[in-house]
Amino acid sequence: MVDIIIGSIEPLGSPTSKPPVTGGLIEAELLNVRNPRQRISGPRLQERRRQPRSDPHKGKVLTLLIPDGTTLPKDLDGKQYKVLLRFMKK
């Protein structure tokens, strides 16, 4: 799967115009919601992914867009951070 993102470049100016948010709320746009990956049941029963993963049976996979990536922590890693979500209707 290939993601194609069409948009504009960042406006010119000082990158320090907005102070980075640390531990605060970050607004995001929900792009897609899908069901978890299914188990492999092909003839070879082998995963094509390099890191085999097993999604929870009742889970959902969300694709989020963060409009301003500078608000994210510089050392963002799934093992070092926990993400808490709060949904609000538009």
Buried (B, 14 or more C-beta within 10 A) or exposed (E): EEEEEEEEEEEEEEEEEEEEEEEEEBEBEEEEEEEEBEEEEEEEEEEEEEEEEEEEEEEEEEEEEEEEEBBEEEEEEEEEEEEEEEEEEE
